[in-house]
Amino acid sequence: MLLALFADVHANRQAFAACLEAARGRGAERFVLLGDFVGYGADPEWTVDTVMQMAEEGAIAVCGNHDNAIGNPSESMNDVAQAAIDWTRGRLNAAQRAFLAELPLVCEEDDRLYVHSEASDPARWRYVQSTADAARSLASTAAQVTFCGHIHRPALYSMSVTAKMTGFVPTAGVGVQLLKGRRWLAVLGSVGQPRDGNPAACFATYDTEKREITYCRVGYDIETAANRIRANGLPLWLADRLLQGR
C-alpha cells in the first residue's frame, strides 16, 4: 500500500490542496494526517472540514499542539501563534472544534506509529532536533517506523540493534528504503509552513511493501496564501515567512 503522510498543514488551503493533488497523482491509497491542521494560516474552516471528510473515508488523523490549543487555553504559545489561535477559535464551528478535541495523540498501525511531536511523551510537544531526541522517541516504542511532524523541517533518523543512531536530511524525490535491521523515525516537513529554507510544501509517501519513504516538495500559490493571511488581519510575519520558507 502507498501511504501519503502530511504534517503541519496550519490552515494553508493552497498548500494542502496542492499536496493532496500531488499525492493522489502518485497513486496514494491511504492518507495519514499528523496534526496541526490549524494555526498560522487563514483557512481553518476549509482545512478542518477537509480533514474531517478524509477521516470519514478512512484516513488516520492525530492531534497537534495547535489543534489542542483550540479547546485548551492553557496550551503555551508564543505571541504570534497565540494571536492566530485566538482568531481561529472564532472561525470554527462546534462540530469542527469537537473533531479537533477528540483527535488521539498517537495512533499505531501494523509496525508503524504516528504522532505529531514524538513518542516518549506526546502531550509535552517536544521537538525532534537531534539524534538524541530521536533516540528518546524510538526507545519508548516497539514500532519499526515512527512518523512525526512538529518541527517543520524534514529529517530521517535510524537506530541500529546496538542503539547506534544516525540521522540525515533526505533529498526530495529520492526514495529511501527503511531497512528492517534498523528502527526508523521519519520527521515530515510541513505542508503549510516549511521552515527549512525551501518554501515549497512538503509531504511524504511510504510504500509499505517496499518499505520505501520518499519526501516530496510541491510548489503552490504562496502569494494567495500570504494574501489571505494579510486580509484576515493575522500577524504579517505569518505571511512573510511563507515566501521565505522559514
Steps between C-alpha positions, in 0.01 A plus 500: 500500500621851422442736791506878470598677821441866583595709803460862604244615245434811711185611320686557174234404248713560192787283626278219627297484180819487293646221714181295489490531122865397474453204734200372308693544179771274644243231570456543876256244636477617861556829677662572837461845654742582780338801661519877519220547254433851633706796614695760301301473176178667387280205400436289811135425414583350160798314639316338790204413278740334255672301776162398646386372162828313447468341845148385417644336189763311699791739545695494826516834683679588824501814713761776485571765759322773303195276464510436873528872573159566343324337793775542758581865574781394735706370206819707491559697178716790392320830434468455124373143528260602777355780289432252220340249737276768656387602150449137397276423798254758373490341156434136587153365567406259778539188284846606382616578854363167625686312227830660599435434869440130438812433295740246656858594581638175357385234257664162435448292189689180417869579561448875482431772757359842414538800733521876458800575721683191631412172662656516848251756634272621218310753713821694581540596133878463499691553176721241334803710410789257553594134511462514879141623464432229242652232724274603789195464277608167349584353841143555615328289234537158344387629160736435211428839346377817673367793302475848654488867413507812722841636406408611144830366361546157342744254655554126517654315795580135562611284793706182461459186709785632716315832545739691275320802352533659158312794355490695176289737296335304218515620141160581352387254237753232594359186660667361813447137597442463873698182558361251749829472685450849641214692660401829343361841585379705205445868576277647233543851374205738512221524247394850593801674651841352402794623707797342324566786260291345222154659469356205306245294692627167633344159552618140472391170353576160648475172312416243766608205283833643386546681835601806302441861603517790255489863608315716250508877442212674327481854370174681573343845484692652790396856421131417533561322832700799625239749383228302680698537823543874450136554402379332818708719728733228620861590591686603185799282585281195440458610139857611446654178625309292243695671224829429674436145621606577853 
